[in-house]
Amino acid sequence: MKKTNIALASAMTGLIALAGTLASTTAVADEMGKKMAKEKCYGVSKAGKNDCATKTSSCAGSAKEDAQKDAFVVVPKGLCDRLHGGSTKEA
């Protein structure tokens, strides 16, 4: 075999391997995206660390006290129920 044929065969093998890796990575990422659902968790944020507006303020990061009942943070689905004081329902 000529050196150019060996180089071409090596390059093609590398491209095929790369395509297989990308296909499997994309499939895993799609599956992870479906599993990583999010939910609002009320009553667990620290003062000034909430994700969005509350009943008493109009912007993120404006919670006045720790564990403010109308302030929420977005967490992975199912985590809020395990946090002390956490609720998926707004107070």
C-alpha positions as a Markdown table, in Angstrom:
| # | Residue | x | y | z |
|---|---|---|---|---|
| 1 | Met | 0.0 | 0.0 | 0.0 |
| 2 | Lys | 1.1 | 3.5 | -0.7 |
| 3 | Lys | 1.6 | 6.0 | 2.1 |
| 4 | Thr | -1.2 | 8.2 | 0.8 |
| 5 | Asn | -3.6 | 5.2 | 0.8 |
| 6 | Ile | -2.7 | 4.4 | 4.4 |
| 7 | Ala | -3.2 | 8.1 | 5.4 |
| 8 | Leu | -6.6 | 8.2 | 3.7 |
| 9 | Ala | -7.7 | 5.0 | 5.3 |
| 10 | Ser | -6.6 | 6.3 | 8.7 |
| 11 | Ala | -8.5 | 9.5 | 8.2 |
| 12 | Met | -11.7 | 7.7 | 7.1 |
| 13 | Thr | -11.5 | 5.4 | 10.2 |
| 14 | Gly | -11.1 | 8.4 | 12.5 |
| 15 | Leu | -14.1 | 10.2 | 10.9 |
| 16 | Ile | -16.3 | 7.1 | 11.3 |
| 17 | Ala | -15.3 | 6.7 | 14.9 |
| 18 | Leu | -16.0 | 10.4 | 15.5 |
| 19 | Ala | -19.4 | 10.2 | 13.9 |
| 20 | Gly | -20.3 | 7.2 | 16.2 |
| 21 | Thr | -19.2 | 9.0 | 19.3 |
| 22 | Leu | -21.2 | 12.1 | 18.4 |
| 23 | Ala | -24.3 | 10.1 | 17.7 |
| 24 | Ser | -24.2 | 8.3 | 21.0 |
| 25 | Thr | -23.4 | 11.5 | 22.9 |
| 26 | Thr | -26.4 | 13.3 | 21.4 |
| 27 | Ala | -28.7 | 10.4 | 22.3 |
| 28 | Val | -27.4 | 10.5 | 25.9 |
| 29 | Ala | -27.8 | 14.3 | 26.1 |
| 30 | Asp | -31.4 | 14.0 | 24.8 |
| 31 | Glu | -32.2 | 11.4 | 27.4 |
| 32 | Met | -30.6 | 13.5 | 30.2 |
| 33 | Gly | -32.6 | 16.6 | 29.1 |
| 34 | Lys | -35.9 | 14.6 | 29.5 |
| 35 | Lys | -34.9 | 13.4 | 33.0 |
| 36 | Met | -33.7 | 16.9 | 34.2 |
| 37 | Ala | -37.1 | 18.5 | 34.5 |
| 38 | Lys | -37.3 | 21.6 | 36.8 |
| 39 | Glu | -39.8 | 23.0 | 39.2 |
| 40 | Lys | -40.3 | 26.1 | 41.3 |
| 41 | Cys | -39.5 | 25.6 | 45.0 |
| 42 | Tyr | -41.0 | 28.1 | 47.4 |
| 43 | Gly | -39.8 | 29.0 | 50.9 |
| 44 | Val | -36.1 | 27.8 | 50.6 |
| 45 | Ser | -34.2 | 30.7 | 49.1 |
| 46 | Lys | -31.8 | 32.9 | 51.0 |
| 47 | Ala | -32.4 | 36.6 | 51.2 |
| 48 | Gly | -31.6 | 38.2 | 47.9 |
| 49 | Lys | -31.1 | 34.8 | 46.1 |
| 50 | Asn | -34.6 | 34.1 | 44.7 |
| 51 | Asp | -35.0 | 33.4 | 41.0 |
| 52 | Cys | -37.9 | 35.6 | 40.1 |
| 53 | Ala | -40.4 | 38.2 | 41.2 |
| 54 | Thr | -42.5 | 37.7 | 44.4 |
| 55 | Lys | -45.8 | 39.1 | 45.6 |
| 56 | Thr | -44.0 | 42.0 | 47.3 |
| 57 | Ser | -41.2 | 42.7 | 44.7 |
| 58 | Ser | -40.8 | 42.7 | 41.0 |
| 59 | Cys | -37.5 | 41.2 | 40.2 |
| 60 | Ala | -35.1 | 38.4 | 40.9 |
| 61 | Gly | -32.7 | 38.6 | 43.8 |
| 62 | Ser | -35.1 | 40.8 | 45.9 |
| 63 | Ala | -36.3 | 38.5 | 48.6 |
| 64 | Lys | -36.1 | 40.4 | 51.9 |
| 65 | Glu | -35.6 | 37.4 | 54.2 |
| 66 | Asp | -34.4 | 33.8 | 54.3 |
| 67 | Ala | -37.2 | 31.2 | 53.5 |
| 68 | Gln | -39.6 | 33.9 | 52.3 |
| 69 | Lys | -42.8 | 31.9 | 51.5 |
| 70 | Asp | -43.5 | 33.7 | 48.2 |
| 71 | Ala | -39.9 | 33.6 | 46.9 |
| 72 | Phe | -38.8 | 30.6 | 44.8 |
| 73 | Val | -35.7 | 29.1 | 43.3 |
| 74 | Val | -35.8 | 26.6 | 40.4 |
| 75 | Val | -34.5 | 23.2 | 41.3 |
| 76 | Pro | -34.5 | 19.7 | 39.7 |
| 77 | Lys | -38.0 | 18.1 | 39.9 |
| 78 | Gly | -38.4 | 16.1 | 43.1 |
| 79 | Leu | -35.7 | 17.9 | 45.1 |
| 80 | Cys | -38.1 | 20.5 | 46.6 |
| 81 | Asp | -40.0 | 17.9 | 48.5 |
| 82 | Arg | -36.8 | 16.8 | 50.2 |
| 83 | Leu | -35.8 | 20.4 | 51.3 |
| 84 | His | -36.7 | 21.6 | 54.8 |
| 85 | Gly | -39.5 | 24.2 | 54.3 |
| 86 | Gly | -39.7 | 23.6 | 50.6 |
| 87 | Ser | -43.1 | 23.6 | 48.8 |
| 88 | Thr | -44.1 | 23.5 | 45.1 |
| 89 | Lys | -47.1 | 25.6 | 45.9 |
| 90 | Glu | -46.8 | 29.4 | 46.4 |
| 91 | Ala | -47.9 | 30.6 | 49.9 |
